């Protein structure tokens, strides 16, 4: 009987230690000590745009002007649009082919020149301009001449300094159209 009492006491002690608490050390089960971890913050709701803010005019980091959000959306996915005619060329612009570098405020834009006359061997040219909308300056970066079949005739890169846009010139039309200063 003595053995049964000792065995029962030992089993009870082991069960207490294994499933209970012993000081602040967790051996089994939950402890009553408080956790040192901070509670997770509740996610803050995203602010909803103020409808009045959507109707305000604004400028992109490169100085392109938009009347409002609807104006920006309307300018997207339009494809090539005629922006100017000269005696020799039709000039087209695609606003989806424009890239803005916010750190330099330089806008890169492609212009397609479709040649009207037979003076040029090429049927059309793609011309890359860099523009500074805020200072009304532009420079030519590269051009490529193509046949209607799509075959490349010539490709040139340029290292030209910035120049102010000449009033009433094709350059002014290009800058005013791309920077949306109409």
Legacy VTK file of the C-alpha trace (Angstrom):
# vtk DataFile Version 3.0
C-alpha trace
ASCII
DATASET POLYDATA
POINTS 182 float
0.000 0.000 0.000
2.850 2.280 0.797
4.063 1.843 -2.785
0.630 2.754 -4.167
0.504 6.008 -2.155
4.013 7.020 -3.247
3.256 6.107 -6.869
-0.015 8.084 -6.819
1.777 11.112 -5.258
4.483 10.976 -7.904
1.973 10.745 -10.717
0.081 13.675 -9.281
3.299 15.753 -8.986
4.360 14.899 -12.559
0.895 15.763 -13.871
0.929 19.079 -12.003
4.351 20.028 -13.371
3.635 18.848 -16.886
0.231 20.475 -17.257
0.372 23.272 -14.765
2.641 26.222 -14.142
5.977 26.303 -12.481
7.132 29.850 -11.671
7.345 31.937 -14.848
8.682 29.087 -16.947
6.183 27.505 -19.218
6.456 23.750 -19.113
3.061 22.919 -20.481
-0.244 24.641 -21.022
-0.694 28.408 -20.906
1.007 30.770 -18.521
-0.487 33.772 -16.855
2.501 35.993 -17.668
1.892 38.866 -20.066
3.440 38.777 -23.509
6.115 41.353 -24.325
5.018 41.551 -27.984
3.071 44.605 -29.064
-0.413 44.094 -30.408
-0.670 44.311 -34.197
-2.005 47.657 -35.333
-5.340 47.589 -37.069
-5.048 48.332 -40.776
-6.074 51.883 -41.487
-8.663 52.311 -44.195
-7.387 53.754 -47.479
-8.527 57.303 -47.970
-11.217 57.698 -50.555
-10.488 60.358 -53.157
-12.284 63.589 -52.615
-14.484 64.183 -55.690
-13.616 67.883 -55.553
-9.899 67.008 -55.881
-10.564 65.011 -59.071
-11.896 68.119 -60.802
-8.795 70.222 -60.146
-6.178 70.897 -62.806
-2.640 69.663 -62.196
0.760 69.161 -63.814
2.709 65.918 -64.143
6.253 65.864 -62.686
7.512 66.747 -66.193
5.131 69.685 -66.559
2.380 68.152 -68.702
-0.887 69.971 -67.980
-4.198 68.193 -67.300
-7.510 69.966 -66.650
-8.695 67.138 -64.390
-8.657 63.356 -64.055
-11.140 62.949 -66.903
-8.780 64.933 -69.139
-5.914 62.550 -68.295
-8.062 59.482 -69.000
-9.324 60.953 -72.272
-5.711 61.441 -73.409
-4.935 57.721 -73.047
-5.225 55.001 -75.685
-5.915 57.380 -78.551
-3.086 56.122 -80.778
-1.354 58.357 -83.304
-3.059 61.756 -83.725
-2.310 64.424 -86.302
-0.734 67.460 -84.631
0.661 69.501 -87.543
1.022 69.743 -91.309
3.857 71.289 -93.238
4.364 71.533 -96.998
6.388 68.319 -96.836
5.111 66.343 -93.851
2.207 65.316 -91.668
3.297 65.165 -88.015
1.649 62.690 -85.666
1.952 62.134 -81.929
0.919 59.239 -79.658
0.564 60.239 -75.987
1.019 56.590 -74.982
4.578 56.756 -76.361
5.705 59.435 -73.899
7.988 58.824 -70.912
8.592 61.194 -68.017
11.707 61.159 -65.841
10.558 62.920 -62.625
14.114 63.375 -61.319
15.218 65.429 -64.350
11.745 66.651 -65.402
12.575 65.587 -68.959
9.828 64.227 -71.155
10.724 61.845 -73.997
8.197 61.746 -76.834
8.019 60.121 -80.247
6.727 62.022 -83.266
5.915 60.306 -86.550
6.580 62.336 -89.668
4.786 60.983 -92.743
6.434 62.465 -95.818
4.047 63.996 -98.364
6.558 64.686 -101.071
8.915 62.395 -102.934
11.929 64.482 -101.853
12.609 61.912 -99.147
13.575 58.336 -99.940
11.751 57.220 -96.798
7.978 57.093 -96.507
7.994 58.099 -92.856
10.299 58.846 -89.934
10.066 58.264 -86.212
11.727 61.068 -84.264
12.523 61.042 -80.555
12.401 64.437 -78.874
13.283 65.376 -75.314
11.232 68.235 -73.924
11.382 70.484 -70.899
7.800 71.665 -70.641
8.438 74.117 -67.815
11.187 76.003 -69.686
9.805 75.595 -73.259
12.915 73.819 -74.512
13.438 70.784 -76.686
16.150 68.800 -78.413
16.319 66.034 -80.962
17.663 62.695 -79.620
17.250 60.208 -82.470
15.467 59.511 -85.716
14.760 56.485 -87.870
13.612 56.508 -91.487
11.336 53.735 -92.782
9.661 52.519 -95.937
5.930 51.721 -95.808
6.892 48.046 -95.773
8.495 48.665 -92.374
12.074 48.241 -93.534
14.553 50.551 -91.832
16.543 52.798 -94.154
18.533 54.827 -91.661
18.864 55.334 -87.913
20.667 58.315 -86.360
21.408 59.402 -82.778
22.062 63.034 -81.907
23.857 64.852 -79.108
22.285 68.270 -79.461
22.143 70.929 -76.758
18.823 72.229 -75.463
17.285 75.082 -77.400
14.399 77.419 -76.728
11.379 76.761 -78.901
11.050 79.242 -81.749
7.635 80.951 -81.763
5.251 79.920 -84.561
7.448 76.972 -85.533
6.803 73.248 -85.868
8.890 72.827 -82.695
6.462 75.067 -80.821
3.495 73.020 -82.080
5.217 69.806 -80.951
6.035 71.199 -77.502
2.628 72.808 -76.957
0.807 69.639 -78.035
2.866 67.168 -76.019
3.072 69.392 -72.937
-0.634 70.172 -73.393
-0.234 73.942 -73.444
-2.979 74.405 -76.050
LINES 1 183
182 0 1 2 3 4 5 6 7 8 9 10 11 12 13 14 15 16 17 18 19 20 21 22 23 24 25 26 27 28 29 30 31 32 33 34 35 36 37 38 39 40 41 42 43 44 45 46 47 48 49 50 51 52 53 54 55 56 57 58 59 60 61 62 63 64 65 66 67 68 69 70 71 72 73 74 75 76 77 78 79 80 81 82 83 84 85 86 87 88 89 90 91 92 93 94 95 96 97 98 99 100 101 102 103 104 105 106 107 108 109 110 111 112 113 114 115 116 117 118 119 120 121 122 123 124 125 126 127 128 129 130 131 132 133 134 135 136 137 138 139 140 141 142 143 144 145 146 147 148 149 150 151 152 153 154 155 156 157 158 159 160 161 162 163 164 165 166 167 168 169 170 171 172 173 174 175 176 177 178 179 180 181
